[in-house]
């Protein structure tokens, strides 16, 4: 390599200045303003001589100053250079290219994604941009302070065994002496791995290069650095290579730095923006409270490599490391700059500032880059630069970028160049895509809510829905003496604790109204300048309370069921599960059956009315379908409000009650108010909705609260008429008897 080696393993720094100084280009008038006059020079010299004479005449004062300087040096050490004056480091070794396929495909263009050319393309791009001194590849002028080369070395067995077990080391070492045919057979037994006799040596250099790069940054030999290394490492687990990875480079480097710099490198942030989840890094630090691992990756509900649920948002660390593992799992490919910036602004950077690391390591896979077919995402070089720039504000700028994946040669070289330009101090380019996708927003909100129990900086806290429900329930209890309905089933008791309340007479021989509804909406007016939603400008939109007031004041029994959006987990992880509509509906359906069997079907109510509002209404329909005979005998009528959710049809299953099929009974005994703009309404009115949806009424308004307000009198009339009719039928029956 070019340049002489310094004692610290770094190459001598070369500074290149322009041959023409700025002074040569000044016009005479400007030069005259900048050059001091002869008189001012004489005056300055006289003052300096006078001061030096006075100082020399006081040897005691001079000795005292020297003594104070010595004390200061002894206490604080010699003055360190400004960080901004330090160069950015680069680790690259051509020998890492020797790891390649022994049995490549017959078609010459069908190369393995983990191509040896990957690191050379990045290195060449840096050289051509003038960031690295390499006469063979430089095509233009070098920057004044080029990247300082950091030599890679072989990682030692003891260093590897900080992360991997001894068997893994021994196995990889044996591959260096195996026959080529045996290696071809062996590699097929592993998960996405190819091997040759140089693989072990390349893996030693890759891990050793990551170590030396992190050591150089931690010891302030460079201000920050990029390690262009391969094979990658973040998939390699304790006892096996996988996913193109042999040794877990980043994890090994982090543990070595924690050991070698125990006072100055105790807490480490590892940010993994590779499109695949870094299962190896997560495994290495899952119980470590001093390493915060954050991964942004495509998950696809566990169907994207490395597959399984290990990369979901529920894996937050274990034991002492609880909360120090954050997965941001994109549910689909196609994520772009705005999604990644949203995650950085709302999760990565707030948590990183609260964690306050001593060193930041980026597991920099560039396979989420635009153009990478494996990743299928659209992250641009500008976005990678922006994320790097944000992370440079942490740990006093001690930042290391270690290459992981990335398989489009153009994408990775352009992205790595943008990151390196940011490391040397250039400002990132502007991001054009500023609108996050709906799935991106939902994922960030889901992760922020779930992680909020571990980080005080994250909002919303997952208990906010309970606060609103507590207020709503307290008002109903105060006005109508309503009581909590106890739920004695493990899976349901936590989710529906304090969510079910009833009037004291709900078991008496009076009409009973059972209301299933979504949580009330919290409305507000943002500040016109800051756009913040402040507490004094918010209110609770809860039109259902007027229906409860009406029924309770008439002496009817009322059971009010608030179906929470987030169900409480009963597994190992405590707290609320993510908002999963299918899981929510399943739990709500189970609760509706529990409530029917234990509190409704067995009571003395003279009439029973079911009232559904929002998504929660589907549980009532499900109860009708699954308890059709008992339901149709006891229930007098059904009222439902459907706004943005789907309509649920009631099909016949051979059941007949008094000559009616189930769908006919539903249509005759229900009234379903549907939003004006709901998709069930045909645009030109030529197609009528299916009768299996029940008796549909098109509302002139759309919002759920607006609909509840609009049709209050109609609902009250519907219930009142059926109560009076049932009373009349009862009187006639008594007279006949």
DAFENDA-V838703 format. One record per pair of residues at least 24 apart in sequence whose ideal C-beta (glycine too) atoms are under 10 Angstrom apart, sorted by the first residue. I is the first residue (numbers start at 1). J is the second residue. If there is no record, write none. Layout:
I/J  I/J
//
This chain:
1/92  1/93  1/94  1/134  1/149  1/151  2/132  2/133  2/134  2/135  2/136  2/149  3/133  3/148  3/149  5/149  5/151  6/148  6/221  8/150  8/215  8/216  8/219  8/221  9/149  9/150  9/151  9/152  9/153  9/212  9/215  9/216  9/221  10/87  10/89  10/148  10/149  10/150  10/151  10/212  10/216  10/221  10/222  11/89  11/90  11/133  11/147  11/148  11/149  11/150  11/151  12/148  12/149  13/86  13/87  13/145  13/146  13/147  13/148  13/149  13/221  13/222  14/87  14/133  14/142  14/145  14/146  14/148  15/87  15/142  15/144  15/145  15/146  16/130  16/133  16/141  16/142  16/143  16/144  16/145  16/146  17/144  17/145  18/141  18/144  80/220  81/220  81/223  82/223  83/220  83/222  83/223  83/224  83/396  83/397  83/398  84/223  84/397  84/425  85/145  85/223  86/145  86/148  86/216  86/217  86/220  86/221  86/222  86/223  86/224  86/397  87/145  87/146  87/147  87/148  87/149  87/221  87/222  87/223  87/224  87/225  87/424  88/131  88/143  88/145  88/146  88/147  88/148  88/217  88/222  88/223  88/224  88/225  88/226  88/399  88/401  88/420  88/421  88/422  88/423  88/424  88/425  89/147  89/148  89/149  89/150  89/212  89/213  89/216  89/217  89/221  89/222  89/223  89/224  89/225  89/226  89/227  89/400  89/423  90/122  90/123  90/126  90/131  90/132  90/146  90/147  90/148  90/149  90/150  90/213  90/222  90/225  90/226  90/227  90/228  90/420  90/423  91/147  91/149  91/150  91/151  91/152  91/153  91/205  91/206  91/208  91/209  91/210  91/211  91/212  91/213  91/214  91/216  91/225  91/226  91/227  91/228  91/229  91/400  91/402  91/403  92/119  92/120  92/122  92/123  92/126  92/127  92/132  92/134  92/147  92/149  92/150  92/151  92/152  92/209  92/226  92/227  92/228  92/229  92/403  93/119  93/123  93/149  93/150  93/151  93/152  93/153  93/202  93/205  93/206  93/208  93/209  93/227  93/228  93/229  93/230  94/119  94/120  94/123  94/205  95/152  95/198  95/201  95/202  95/204  95/205  95/206  96/120  96/152  96/198  96/201  96/202  96/203  96/204  96/205  96/206  96/209  96/228  96/229  96/230  96/231  96/403  97/123  97/198  97/202  97/230  98/196  98/197  98/198  98/199  98/201  98/202  98/205  99/194  99/195  99/196  99/197  99/198  99/199  99/200  99/201  99/202  99/203  99/205  99/206  99/230  99/231  99/244  99/246  100/194  100/196  100/198  100/199  100/202  101/184  101/187  101/194  101/195  101/196  102/180  102/181  102/183  102/184  102/187  102/194  102/195  102/196  102/197  102/199  103/180  103/181  103/183  103/184  103/185  103/187  103/188  103/194  103/196  104/194  111/407  111/409  112/192  112/194  112/244  112/407  113/192  113/244  113/367  113/372  113/373  113/374  113/405  113/406  113/407  113/408  114/192  114/193  114/194  114/230  114/231  114/232  114/243  114/244  114/245  114/405  114/406  114/407  115/230  115/407  115/408  115/409  115/412  116/202  116/230  116/231  117/409  117/413  118/228  118/230  118/231  118/232  118/366  118/403  118/405  118/406  118/407  118/408  118/409  118/412  118/413  118/416  119/206  119/227  119/228  119/229  119/230  119/231  119/403  119/412  119/413  119/416  120/228  120/230  120/409  120/413  121/228  121/406  121/408  121/409  121/410  121/411  121/412  121/413  121/414  121/416  122/226  122/228  122/230  122/366  122/403  122/406  122/409  122/412  122/413  122/414  122/415  122/416  122/417  122/419  122/420  123/228  123/413  123/416  124/413  125/228  125/409  125/410  125/412  125/413  125/414  125/415  125/416  125/417  125/418  125/420  126/226  126/228  126/413  126/416  126/417  126/420  126/421  128/413  128/417  129/413  129/417  129/420  129/421  131/226  131/417  131/420  131/421  131/423  131/424  132/420  143/421  143/424  143/425  143/426  145/424  145/425  146/424  147/222  147/225  147/226  147/420  147/423  147/424  148/216  148/221  148/222  148/223  148/225  150/209  150/212  150/213  150/214  150/215  150/216  150/217  150/221  150/222  150/225  150/226  150/227  151/205  151/208  151/209  151/212  151/216  152/204  152/205  152/206  152/207  152/208  152/209  152/210  152/211  152/212  152/213  152/227  152/228  152/229  153/204  153/205  153/207  153/208  153/209  153/211  153/212  154/200  154/201  154/203  154/204  154/205  154/206  154/207  154/208  154/209  155/203  155/204  155/205  155/206  155/207  155/208  155/209  155/210  155/211  155/212  155/247  155/249  155/252  155/253  155/256  156/204  156/207  156/208  156/211  156/252  156/256  157/204  158/256  159/204  159/207  159/208  159/211  159/247  159/252  159/253  159/255  159/256  159/259  160/203  160/204  160/207  160/208  160/246  160/247  160/248  160/252  161/252  162/248  162/251  162/252  162/253  162/254  162/255  162/256  162/258  162/259  162/284  163/207  163/233  163/236  163/237  163/238  163/247  163/248  163/249  163/250  163/251  163/252  163/253  163/254  163/255  163/256  163/280  163/281  163/283  163/284  163/285  164/207  164/236  164/237  164/238  164/239  164/240  164/241  164/246  164/247  164/248  164/251  164/252  164/280  164/284  165/237  165/238  165/239  165/240  166/239  167/238  167/239  167/240  168/236  168/237  168/238  168/239  168/240  168/241  168/246  168/247  169/200  169/247  171/200  171/239  171/240  171/241  172/199  172/200  172/203  172/204  172/236  172/241  172/246  172/247  173/200  173/204  174/200  175/199  175/200  175/203  175/241  175/246  176/200  176/201  176/204  187/241  190/240  190/241  190/242  190/243  191/235  191/237  191/240  191/241  191/242  191/243  191/244  191/245  191/305  191/306  191/307  192/235  192/241  192/242  192/243  192/244  192/245  192/305  192/306  193/231  193/235  193/236  193/240  193/241  193/242  193/243  193/244  193/245  193/246  194/231  194/244  195/241  195/246  199/231  199/241  199/246  200/246  200/247  202/229  202/230  202/231  202/246  203/229  203/230  203/231  203/233  203/236  203/241  203/245  203/246  203/247  203/249  204/246  204/247  205/229  205/230  205/231  206/230  206/231  206/232  206/233  206/245  206/246  206/247  206/249  206/252  206/402  206/403  207/231  207/233  207/236  207/246  207/247  207/248  207/249  207/250  207/251  207/252  207/253  207/256  208/247  208/249  208/252  208/253  208/256  209/249  209/253  209/402  209/403  210/247  210/248  210/249  210/250  210/251  210/252  210/253  210/254  210/256  210/361  210/363  210/400  210/402  210/403  211/249  211/252  211/253  211/254  211/255  211/256  211/257  211/260  212/253  212/256  213/249  213/253  213/361  213/400  213/401  213/402  214/249  214/250  214/252  214/253  214/254  214/256  214/257  214/260  214/261  214/265  214/268  214/359  214/361  214/398  214/400  214/402  215/253  215/256  215/257  215/260  215/261  215/265  215/400  216/400  217/257  217/265  217/359  217/360  217/361  217/395  217/397  217/398  217/399  217/400  218/253  218/256  218/257  218/258  218/260  218/261  218/264  218/265  218/268  218/358  218/359  218/395  218/398  218/400  219/257  219/260  219/261  219/264  219/265  219/398  220/264  220/396  220/397  220/398  222/398  222/400  222/423  223/392  223/396  223/397  223/398  223/399  223/423  223/424  223/425  224/360  224/388  224/391  224/392  224/395  224/397  224/398  224/399  224/400  224/401  224/420  224/422  224/423  224/424  224/425  225/398  225/399  225/400  225/401  225/402  225/420  225/423  226/362  226/364  226/388  226/399  226/400  226/401  226/402  226/403  226/416  226/419  226/420  226/423  226/424  227/253  227/361  227/362  227/364  227/400  227/401  227/402  227/403  228/364  228/401  228/402  228/403  228/412  228/416  228/420  229/402  229/403  229/404  230/403  230/404  230/405  231/404  232/274  232/276  232/278  232/280  232/363  232/364  232/365  232/367  232/402  232/403  232/404  232/405  232/406  233/278  233/280  233/281  233/363  233/402  233/403  233/404  234/270  234/272  234/274  234/276  234/277  234/278  234/279  234/280  234/281  234/282  234/284  234/293  234/295  234/306  234/363  234/364  234/365  234/402  234/404  234/405  235/274  235/276  235/277  235/278  235/279  235/280  235/281  235/305  235/306  235/404  235/405  236/278  236/279  236/280  236/281  236/283  236/284  237/279  237/280  237/281  237/282  237/283  237/284  237/306  238/280  238/283  238/284  239/283  240/280  241/280  242/279  242/280  242/305  242/306  243/274  243/276  243/277  243/278  243/279  243/280  243/305  243/306  243/404  243/405  244/276  244/404  244/405  244/407  245/278  245/279  245/280  245/404  245/405  247/280  248/278  248/279  248/280  248/281  248/283  248/284  248/363  249/280  249/281  249/361  249/363  249/402  249/403  249/404  250/278  250/280  250/281  250/284  250/293  250/361  250/362  250/363  250/364  250/400  250/402  250/404  251/278  251/280  251/281  251/282  251/283  251/284  251/285  251/291  251/293  251/361  251/363  252/284  253/359  253/361  253/400  253/402  254/281  254/284  254/285  254/288  254/290  254/291  254/293  254/359  254/361  254/400  255/284  255/285  255/288  255/291  257/358  257/359  257/361  257/398  257/400  258/288  258/290  258/291  258/358  258/359  261/358  261/359  263/358  264/358  264/359  264/398  265/290  265/357  265/358  265/359  265/395  265/398  266/290  266/291  266/357  266/358  266/359  267/291  267/292  267/324  267/355  267/356  267/357  267/358  267/359  267/395  268/292  268/293  268/355  268/357  268/358  268/359  268/360  268/361  268/395  268/398  268/400  269/293  269/294  269/324  269/348  269/351  269/352  269/355  269/356  269/357  269/358  269/359  269/360  269/361  269/362  269/391  269/394  269/395  269/399  270/294  270/295  270/357  270/359  270/360  270/361  270/362  270/363  270/400  270/402  271/295  271/296  271/326  271/344  271/348  271/352  271/357  271/360  271/361  271/362  271/363  271/364  271/387  271/388  271/390  271/391  271/394  271/399  271/401  272/296  272/297  272/327  272/328  272/361  272/362  272/363  272/364  272/365  272/402  272/404  273/297  273/328  273/340  273/343  273/344  273/348  273/362  273/363  273/364  273/365  273/366  273/367  273/368  273/369  273/379  273/383  273/384  273/387  273/388  273/404  274/298  274/362  274/363  274/364  274/365  274/366  274/367  274/368  274/375  274/403  274/404  274/405  274/406  275/304  275/305  275/330  275/333  275/335  275/365  275/366  275/367  275/368  275/369  275/372  275/374  275/375  275/376  275/377  275/379  275/404  275/405  275/406  275/407  276/304  276/305  276/306  276/311  276/365  276/367  276/368  276/374  276/375  276/404  276/405  277/302  277/304  277/305  277/306  277/307  277/308  277/310  277/311  277/312  277/315  277/327  277/328  277/329  278/306  278/311  278/327  278/363  278/365  278/404  278/405  279/305  279/306  279/307  279/308  279/310  279/311  279/315  280/306  280/363  281/325  281/361  281/363  281/404  282/310  282/311  282/315  282/317  282/325  282/326  282/327  283/310  285/317  285/321  285/324  285/325  286/310  286/315  286/316  286/317  286/318  286/319  286/321  286/322  286/324  286/325  287/317  287/318  287/319  287/320  287/321  287/322  287/324  287/325  288/317  288/318  288/319  288/320  288/321  288/324  288/325  289/317  289/319  289/320  289/321  289/322  289/323  289/324  290/320  290/321  290/324  290/355  290/357  290/358  291/317  291/321  291/324  291/325  291/355  291/357  291/359  291/361  292/317  292/321  292/323  292/324  292/325  292/326  292/351  292/352  292/354  292/355  292/356  292/357  292/360  293/317  293/321  293/324  293/325  293/326  293/327  293/361  293/363  294/324  294/325  294/326  294/327  294/328  294/343  294/344  294/347  294/348  294/351  294/352  294/355  294/363  294/447  294/451  295/325  295/326  295/327  295/328  295/329  295/363  296/326  296/327  296/328  296/329  296/330  296/335  296/339  296/340  296/343  296/344  296/347  296/348  296/368  296/377  296/379  296/387  296/443  296/444  296/447  297/327  297/328  297/329  297/330  297/335  297/365  297/367  297/368  297/375  297/377  298/329  298/330  298/331  298/332  298/333  298/334  298/335  298/367  298/368  298/374  298/375  298/376  298/377  299/327  299/328  299/329  299/330  299/331  299/332  299/443  300/329  300/330  300/331  300/332  300/333  301/329  301/331  301/332  302/329  304/329  304/330  304/331  304/332  304/333  304/375  304/376  305/374  312/447  312/450  312/578  313/443  313/446  313/447  313/448  313/449  313/450  313/451  313/577  313/578  314/450  314/569  314/571  314/572  314/573  314/575  314/577  314/578  315/573  316/447  316/450  316/451  316/453  316/454  316/573  316/575  317/454  318/572  322/453  322/454  322/573  323/351  323/355  323/451  323/453  323/454  323/455  324/351  324/355  324/454  325/451  325/454  326/351  326/447  326/448  326/450  326/451  326/454  326/455  326/458  327/447  327/450  327/451  328/440  328/443  328/444  328/446  328/447  328/448  328/451  329/443  329/446  329/447  330/368  330/377  330/437  330/439  330/440  330/443  330/444  331/439  331/440  331/442  331/443  331/446  332/376  332/377  332/437  332/439  332/440  332/443  333/368  333/374  333/375  333/376  333/377  333/378  334/375  334/376  334/377  334/378  334/437  334/439  334/440  335/368  335/375  335/376  335/377  335/378  335/379  335/436  335/437  335/439  335/440  335/443  336/368  336/370  336/377  336/378  336/379  336/380  336/383  336/431  336/432  336/433  336/434  336/435  336/436  336/437  336/440  337/370  337/377  337/378  337/379  337/380  337/382  337/383  337/384  337/386  337/387  337/431  337/432  337/433  337/434  337/435  337/436  338/378  338/383  338/431  338/432  338/433  338/434  338/435  338/436  338/437  338/440  338/441  339/368  339/377  339/378  339/379  339/383  339/433  339/435  339/436  339/437  339/439  339/440  339/441  339/443  339/444  340/368  340/377  340/378  340/379  340/380  340/383  340/384  340/386  340/387  340/431  340/433  340/436  340/440  340/444  341/379  341/383  341/386  341/387  341/390  341/431  341/433  341/434  341/436  341/440  342/434  342/435  342/436  342/437  342/440  342/441  342/443  342/444  342/445  343/387  343/436  343/440  343/443  343/444  343/447  343/448  344/383  344/386  344/387  344/390  344/391  344/444  345/390  345/444  346/441  346/444  346/445  346/447  346/448  346/458  346/459  347/443  347/444  347/445  347/447  347/448  347/451  347/455  347/457  347/458  348/387  348/390  348/391  348/444  349/387  349/390  349/391  349/393  349/394  349/457  350/448  350/455  350/456  350/457  350/458  350/459  351/448  351/451  351/454  351/455  351/457  351/458  352/390  352/391  352/393  352/394  352/395  352/457  353/393  353/394  353/457  354/454  354/455  354/456  354/457  354/458  355/394  355/455  355/457  356/394  356/395  357/391  357/394  357/395  357/396  357/398  357/399  358/394  358/395  358/396  358/398  359/394  359/395  359/396  359/398  359/399  359/400  360/388  360/391  360/392  360/393  360/394  360/395  360/396  360/397  360/398  360/399  360/400  360/401  361/391  361/395  361/398  361/399  361/400  361/401  361/402  362/387  362/388  362/391  362/399  362/400  362/401  362/402  362/403  362/404  362/419  363/400  363/401  363/402  363/403  363/404  363/405  364/388  364/400  364/401  364/402  364/403  364/404  364/405  364/406  364/412  364/415  364/416  364/419  365/402  365/403  365/404  365/405  365/406  365/407  365/412  365/415  366/403  366/404  366/405  366/406  366/407  366/408  366/411  366/412  366/413  366/414  366/415  366/416  366/418  366/419  367/404  367/405  367/406  367/407  367/408  367/411  367/412  367/415  368/405  368/406  368/411  368/415  369/405  369/406  369/407  369/408  369/410  369/411  369/412  369/414  369/415  369/416  370/408  370/410  370/411  370/414  370/415  371/407  371/408  371/409  371/410  371/411  371/412  371/414  371/415  372/405  372/406  372/407  372/408  372/410  372/411  372/412  372/415  373/407  373/408  373/411  374/405  374/406  374/407  374/408  375/405  375/406  375/407  375/408  375/411  378/433  379/411  379/415  379/431  379/433  380/411  380/414  380/415  380/418  380/429  380/431  380/432  380/433  381/411  381/412  381/413  381/414  381/415  381/416  381/417  381/418  381/419  381/421  381/422  381/428  381/429  382/415  382/418  382/422  382/428  382/429  382/430  382/431  382/432  382/433  383/415  383/418  383/428  383/429  383/431  383/432  383/433  384/414  384/415  384/416  384/417  384/418  384/419  384/422  384/428  385/415  385/417  385/418  385/419  385/420  385/421  385/422  385/423  385/426  385/427  385/428  385/429  385/431  386/418  386/422  386/427  386/428  386/429  386/430  386/431  387/419  387/422  387/428  388/418  388/419  388/420  388/421  388/422  388/423  388/428  389/419  389/422  389/423  389/426  389/427  389/428  390/422  390/428  391/422  392/422  392/423  392/425  397/423  399/423  442/578  442/579  443/578  445/578  445/579  446/566  446/577  446/578  446/579  446/580  447/578  449/566  449/575  449/576  449/578  449/579  450/566  450/573  450/575  450/576  450/577  450/578  452/575  453/573  453/574  453/575  453/576  454/575  462/566  462/568  462/575  462/576  462/577  462/578  463/566  463/575  463/576  464/519  464/522  464/566  465/499  465/519  465/520  465/522  465/562  465/564  465/565  465/566  465/576  466/497  466/498  466/499  466/519  466/562  466/564  466/566  466/568  466/576  467/522  468/519  468/520  468/521  468/522  468/540  468/542  468/562  469/498  469/499  469/501  469/519  469/520  469/562  469/564  470/498  471/520  471/540  471/542  472/501  472/519  472/520  472/540  472/542  472/544  472/545  472/548  472/560  472/562  473/498  473/499  473/500  473/501  473/560  473/562  474/501  475/540  475/542  475/545  475/548  476/501  476/502  476/503  476/542  476/544  476/545  476/548  476/549  476/552  476/558  476/560  477/501  477/503  479/545  479/548  479/549  479/552  479/553  480/504  480/548  480/549  480/551  480/552  480/553  480/558  480/560  481/505  481/552  482/506  482/548  482/552  482/558  482/559  482/560  485/559  485/560  485/561  485/595  485/598  485/599  486/598  486/599  487/591  487/594  487/595  487/598  487/599  488/594  488/598  489/590  489/591  489/594  489/598  490/570  491/567  491/568  491/569  491/570  491/587  491/590  491/591  491/594  492/567  492/568  492/570  492/587  492/588  492/590  492/591  492/594  492/595  493/568  493/570  494/567  494/568  494/569  494/570  494/574  494/576  495/563  495/564  495/566  495/567  495/568  495/569  495/570  495/576  495/577  495/584  495/587  495/588  495/590  495/591  496/561  496/562  496/563  496/564  496/567  496/568  496/587  496/588  496/591  496/594  496/595  497/564  497/568  498/562  498/564  499/560  499/561  499/562  499/563  499/564  499/591  500/559  500/560  500/561  500/562  500/563  500/591  500/595  500/599  501/548  501/558  501/559  501/560  501/561  501/562  502/557  502/558  502/559  502/560  502/561  502/599  503/548  503/551  503/552  503/555  503/556  503/557  503/558  503/559  503/560  504/557  505/552  505/555  505/556  505/557  505/558  505/605  506/556  506/557  506/558  506/559  506/560  506/599  506/600  506/603  506/605  507/557  507/559  507/599  507/600  507/602  507/603  507/604  507/605  508/555  508/556  508/557  508/603  508/604  508/605  508/606  509/557  509/603  509/604  509/605  509/606  510/554  510/555  510/556  510/557  510/603  510/604  510/605  510/606  510/607  510/723  511/551  511/554  511/555  511/556  511/557  511/558  511/605  511/606  511/607  511/608  511/609  511/636  511/719  511/720  511/722  511/723  511/726  511/727  512/551  512/556  512/557  512/558  512/559  512/599  512/600  512/603  512/604  512/605  512/606  512/607  512/608  512/609  512/610  512/634  512/635  512/636  513/547  513/548  513/550  513/551  513/552  513/554  513/556  513/557  513/558  513/559  513/560  513/605  513/607  513/608  513/609  513/610  513/611  513/637  513/639  513/719  514/557  514/558  514/559  514/560  514/561  514/592  514/595  514/596  514/599  514/600  514/605  514/608  514/609  514/610  514/611  514/612  514/620  514/623  514/635  514/638  515/544  515/547  515/548  515/551  515/558  515/559  515/560  515/561  515/562  515/609  515/610  515/611  515/612  515/613  515/616  515/620  515/639  516/559  516/560  516/561  516/562  516/563  516/588  516/591  516/592  516/595  516/610  516/611  516/612  516/613  516/614  516/615  516/616  516/617  516/618  516/619  516/620  516/623  516/640  517/542  517/543  517/544  517/547  517/560  517/561  517/562  517/563  517/611  517/612  517/613  517/614  517/615  517/616  517/617  517/641  517/704  517/708  518/544  518/562  518/563  518/564  518/565  518/584  518/612  518/613  518/614  518/615  518/616  518/617  518/643  518/645  518/704  519/562  519/563  519/564  519/565  519/566  519/614  519/616  520/544  520/545  520/562  520/704  520/705  521/614  521/703  521/704  521/705  523/705  541/703  541/704  541/705  541/706  541/708  541/709  542/705  542/708  543/613  543/641  543/703  543/704  543/705  543/706  543/707  543/708  543/709  543/710  543/712  544/611  544/613  544/614  544/641  544/704  544/705  544/708  545/708  546/708  546/709  546/712  546/716  547/611  547/613  547/639  547/708  547/712  547/715  547/716  547/719  548/611  550/712  550/715  550/716  550/719  550/720  551/609  551/611  551/716  551/719  554/716  554/719  554/720  554/723  556/605  556/606  556/607  556/609  556/719  556/723  557/603  557/604  557/605  557/606  557/607  557/608  558/609  558/611  559/595  559/599  559/600  559/603  559/608  559/610  559/611  560/611  561/588  561/591  561/592  561/595  561/611  561/612  561/616  561/619  561/620  562/616  563/587  563/588  563/591  563/592  563/612  563/613  563/614  563/615  563/616  563/617  563/618  563/619  564/588  564/616  565/615  581/615  581/645  584/615  584/616  584/619  585/615  585/616  585/618  585/619  585/622  586/619  586/622  587/619  588/615  588/616  588/618  588/619  588/620  588/622  589/618  589/619  589/620  589/621  589/622  589/623  589/625  589/626  590/619  590/622  591/619  591/623  592/616  592/618  592/619  592/620  592/621  592/622  592/623  592/624  592/626  592/627  593/619  593/622  593/623  593/626  593/627  595/619  595/623  596/620  596/623  596/626  596/627  596/630  596/631  596/634  596/635  597/627  597/630  600/630  600/631  600/634  600/635  601/627  601/630  601/631  601/633  601/634  601/635  603/634  605/634  605/635  605/636  606/636  606/723  606/726  606/727  606/730  607/634  607/635  607/636  607/637  607/719  607/722  607/723  607/725  607/726  607/727  608/633  608/634  608/635  608/636  608/637  608/638  609/635  609/636  609/637  609/638  609/639  609/669  609/715  609/718  609/719  609/722  609/723  610/635  610/636  610/637  610/638  610/639  610/640  610/669  610/670  611/637  611/638  611/639  611/640  611/641  611/715  611/719  612/638  612/639  612/640  612/641  612/642  612/648  612/670  612/672  613/639  613/640  613/641  613/642  613/643  613/673  613/704  613/705  613/707  613/708  614/640  614/641  614/642  614/643  614/644  614/645  614/704  615/642  615/643  615/644  615/645  615/646  615/704  616/640  616/641  616/645  617/641  617/642  617/645  617/647  617/648  617/672  618/642  618/645  618/646  618/647  618/648  619/648  620/648  620/670  621/647  621/648  621/649  621/650  621/666  621/670  621/672  621/693  621/694  622/648  622/650  624/648  624/650  624/662  624/665  624/666  624/669  624/670  624/694  625/649  625/650  625/651  625/653  625/655  625/662  625/666  628/652  628/653  628/655  628/657  628/662  628/665  628/666  629/655  629/656  629/657  629/662  631/657  631/662  631/665  631/666  632/656  632/657  632/658  632/660  632/662  632/665  632/666  632/669  633/657  633/658  635/665  635/669  635/670  636/669  636/719  636/722  636/723  636/725  636/726  637/668  637/669  637/670  637/671  637/715  637/718  637/719  637/721  637/722  637/723  637/726  638/666  638/669  638/670  638/671  638/672  638/694  638/695  638/718  639/670  639/671  639/672  639/673  639/711  639/714  639/715  639/716  639/718  639/719  640/670  640/671  640/672  640/673  640/674  640/693  640/694  640/695  640/696  641/671  641/672  641/673  641/674  641/675  641/699  641/704  641/705  641/707  641/708  641/710  641/711  641/715  642/672  642/673  642/674  642/675  642/678  642/680  642/693  642/696  642/699  642/704  642/707  643/673  643/674  643/675  643/676  643/677  643/678  643/699  643/701  643/702  643/703  643/704  643/705  643/706  643/707  643/708  644/675  644/677  644/678  644/679  644/702  644/703  644/704  645/675  645/678  645/704  646/678  646/679  646/680  647/672  647/674  647/678  647/679  647/680  647/689  647/690  647/692  647/693  647/694  647/696  648/672  648/692  648/693  648/694  649/689  649/690  649/691  649/692  649/693  649/694  650/690  650/691  650/692  650/693  650/694  651/692  652/692  662/692  663/690  663/691  663/692  663/693  663/694  664/691  664/692  665/694  666/691  666/692  666/693  666/694  666/695  667/691  667/692  667/693  667/694  667/695  667/696  668/694  668/695  669/694  669/695  669/722  670/694  670/695  670/696  670/718  671/695  671/696  671/697  671/711  671/714  671/715  671/717  671/718  671/719  672/696  672/697  672/699  673/697  673/698  673/699  673/701  673/704  673/707  673/708  673/710  673/711  673/714  673/715  674/698  674/699  674/702  674/707  675/699  675/700  675/701  675/702  675/703  675/704  675/706  675/707  676/700  676/701  676/702  676/706  676/707  677/701  677/702  678/702
//
